[in-house]
Amino acid sequence: MAKLQDKVVVITGGISGIGKASAELFASEGAKLVLVDLDETKGKEVVSELEDKGHDAIFVQADVTSEEDAKNVFSKAVEKHGQIDVLFNNAGIGASKPTHEVSFEEYRKTVNVDLDGVFLFAQNAIKQMRNQPNGGVIVNTASMYGWIGAPGSAAYNAAKGGVVNLTRSLGVEYASENIRVNALCPGYIDTPIIPEEMKAPLRQATPMGRLGLSEEMAKAALFLASDDSSFMTGQSLIVDGGFTAQ
Ligand SMILES: NC(=O)c1ccc[n+]([C@@H]2O[C@H](COP(=O)([O-])OP(=O)(O)OC[C@H]3O[C@@H](n4cnc5c(N)ncnc54)[C@H](O)[C@@H]3O)[C@@H](O)[C@H]2O)c1
């Protein structure tokens, strides 16, 4: 039996990197996808690639920081499918600059997308999942930098630390309503979020000597999204090639 057979799965940031690889893996496990991202043209391309492989997917253009867009995503998903089984709350942006050079506007933008957007989508999902007999599952994408510090990315690290504790709190708050909430904490993964010139030093800094692949994150996300993690909530799964074990 496929691990997400007929499950309705909303994936934010679902048309690039970790989100796109997860869309492909989840669809191959029987999921019906609602992909959410900023770029409508690219969104439609990804959906038609999935449809060509016989998968069920729609794209809903949204900015994860917009309350109106968040409501629209969930109403479109429920209108089409009647329910939402899984939210993969994965959209995010990187931010790398010495703290003394970061403007307050830049700080707020990072925290707005990487933490506020995660809260907003989780809250909308929970409102729907509470009314469903089978509850639901939320997987938030945090980062290993939700657990450790590093120079030059204080806003990002603060936001991701926030996602880790948001995940704990939501996990505890909704455990009795059959809504599980966990976080995926990737190490350095080879996606467009990492500038090309950074890839060689980050490979070297990782004990396994390479960047992780989006497909490897997708497998971890599938574990968290499916019944394979049925007794797990409020937790964060670090998948980082050994980085945080150093
Ligand atoms: N790649 C890594 O090394 C790494 C490490 C740790 C955590 N992460 C996290 O993984 C997640 C996915 O990142 P990725 O590496 O696949 O990068 P990516 O850039 O390939 O994908 C991120 C997606 O999020 C979308 N997005 C950004 N802002 C948005 C907004 N306001 N509204 C809607 N969509 C928006 C982007 O358009 C993009 O499609 C992010 O949360 C990121 O912080 C990545």
The ligand as an ORCA input file, in Angstrom:
! r2SCAN-3c Opt
* xyz 0 1
  N      18.834     23.991      1.052
  C      19.310     24.016      2.296
  O      20.526     23.909      2.539
  C      18.370     24.157      3.471
  C      18.869     23.908      4.753
  C      18.028     24.030      5.848
  C      16.704     24.400      5.653
  N      16.243     24.639      4.398
  C      14.852     25.032      4.267
  O      14.201     24.209      3.334
  C      13.066     24.905      2.805
  C      13.042     24.735      1.305
  O      14.176     25.394      0.767
  P      14.997     24.850     -0.499
  O      16.365     24.600     -0.045
  O      14.255     23.765     -1.191
  O      15.066     26.198     -1.373
  P      14.327     26.652     -2.705
  O      14.687     28.079     -2.872
  O      14.651     25.704     -3.797
  O      12.771     26.495     -2.359
  C      12.087     27.413     -1.555
  C      10.749     27.716     -2.207
  O       9.999     28.575     -1.321
  C       9.357     29.544     -2.114
  N       9.050     30.741     -1.354
  C       9.935     31.638     -0.825
  N       9.268     32.649     -0.251
  C       7.943     32.388     -0.419
  C       6.767     33.077     -0.054
  N       6.806     34.260      0.595
  N       5.571     32.537     -0.376
  C       5.519     31.363     -1.062
  N       6.599     30.664     -1.433
  C       7.801     31.184     -1.127
  C      10.369     29.846     -3.221
  O       9.737     30.504     -4.323
  C      10.893     28.464     -3.542
  O      10.146     27.815     -4.533
  C      13.202     26.357      3.289
  O      12.340     26.561      4.390
  C      14.643     26.444      3.725
  O      14.876     27.434      4.706
  C      17.037     24.526      3.306
*
